[in-house]
Amino acid sequence: MSVPQPTYRGKVRDVYDQGDGTLMFVASDRISAFDVVMTEPIPDKGRVLTAMTAFWLTEVLADLCPNHLVSMIDQGEHAGRAMVVRKADMLPIECIVRGRLSGSAWKEYQRSGTMHGQPLPAGLRQSESLPEPVFTPSTKAEVGAHDENISFEQAVELVGTEVAEEARRISLEAFRLGAEHAAARGIVIADTKFELGFLDGRLALCDEVLTPDSSRFWPAGGWEPGQVPPSLDKQPVRDFLESTGWDKKPPPPSLPAEVVGATTQRYREAYRQLTGRSLDDWPAAAPG
């Protein structure tokens, strides 16, 4: 008996078209950084991404806008790491929201005093709060290529004024709700990336939502302006890669075991802190 093959294989997800207007998203333990997939998997990562996305979509953000989630897969080989979703007409932009000056935004600010081409106040320090959260879209790149930061005006050129404004509204409100929930549990959400698409004529949240793969999570008491905080996401991977002088083109350097272990620990801890639950209680595939 042949094993079904994914309709689409992304950087970290395998997508199966079920032929009835739905897809099955399977979150693997693959990890990408700087838009390149690493060779080494991160154990438990796929379960964390799925469990956390389910938490946000069904609990914290359920009333904000439609989303594509139909059901979770809690049995079989994909238990705990797969969800059934409705097909959506996806926007050709990444909907990024930044609340802190970090990552590529910090590097741009150091060069030019701007973020996505827009001027920021002088004298801001790395990791510092922005005056208010900002919607900073980017293009969507193919596997192995790099997303490109674009201005809101460029997003309008891609999707139209009305759609761009609604995408900005949903993204900023989802960030606000998520950040408020996280702050009450001792977590700062520095920035995050949303995927939006149309379902029944309305923009909907799709794909993963507010996970360690798509966000920077910082312990509220573990950071101060001017430094890179000890984040609860894939920052150990980013930091290691930066330390090697890698040119950010495939193939990537091999991840040491301690970097893999530290990343798994941070993914699990992010889930525990944000939801108040243990990942051990989330479905897992039975041993083969």
C-alpha positions, 0 to 999 in steps of 0.5 A, a space after each residue: 500500500 502506497 503512502 500518501 504524499 504531500 500535495 505541498 511541502 513547505 519549510 516546516 509543514 507538509 500539506 495534504 489536499 483531502 479533495 473536499 475543500 479541506 487541507 490537512 496541515 502537518 507540522 514537522 519538526 523541521 526548523 528554518 532560520 533566515 529562510 533556510 531549512 536546517 538539517 537537524 529536526 527539533 523534537 516536539 516542535 511540530 506538536 508545539 506549533 499545532 497545540 499553540 495555534 489551536 489555543 490561540 484560534 479557539 480561545 484567545 482570538 476566536 471572536 476576532 475574525 474567521 479562521 481556517 481551522 476545522 478540527 485537530 488530528 488526535 489519533 494516528 501517525 500525525 496525532 498532535 501535529 496535524 489539523 484539518 483546515 479549510 482552503 483559503 485564497 491566501 494573500 501574497 504578503 506576510 502580515 508582520 507586526 512589531 512591538 519591539 525593535 529587534 531582528 531585521 528592523 533593528 538592523 535597518 534602524 541602525 543603518 538609516 533610522 527607519 523601519 520598513 522605510 518609515 522614520 522612527 524616533 532617534 535614540 531607540 535601543 535594541 529590544 526597546 518598545 516601539 511607540 506603538 505596534 506597527 504593521 510591517 508587511 513583507 513579500 512571500 518567498 519560495 523555499 530557499 529564498 528570502 522574504 523582502 520587507 515592503 512598505 504599506 504602500 507597496 502592500 497596497 499595490 499588491 492587494 489593494 487599499 481595502 484589503 491592505 487596510 483590513 489585513 493591517 487592522 486584523 493583524 494589529 488587533 490579533 497582536 494586541 490580544 495576544 500580547 495582552 494575554 502573554 503579558 499576564 503570563 510573564 511573556 513579551 511578544 516582541 513581534 510576530 507574523 500572521 498569514 491571512 486569506 479569504 474564506 467566504 469573502 472575508 479575511 481570515 487567520 490561517 496557518 500557524 498563529 503566535 507560535 515560537 516559529 512565527 514570533 519572538 517570545 521574551 520572558 518579561 523579567 529577562 530583558 532590558 533595552 540595549 540587549 538581545 533577550 533570552 527568548 522562548 523561541 528559535 533564537 538559539 538557532 539564529 544566534 548559533 548561525 550568526 556566530 558561524 559567519 554563515 552567508 545564509 545560503 544553503 547548505 546551512 551549518 549543522 546544529 550542535 546537540 546543545 542548540 537542538 536541546 535548548 530550542 526544544 526546551 524553549 518551545 515547550 516552555 513557551 507553550 507551558 507559560 502561554 497556555 498554563 498546560 503541559 505539552 505532555 497532555 497534548 496528543 502524541 502519535 503512538 510509537 511505531 
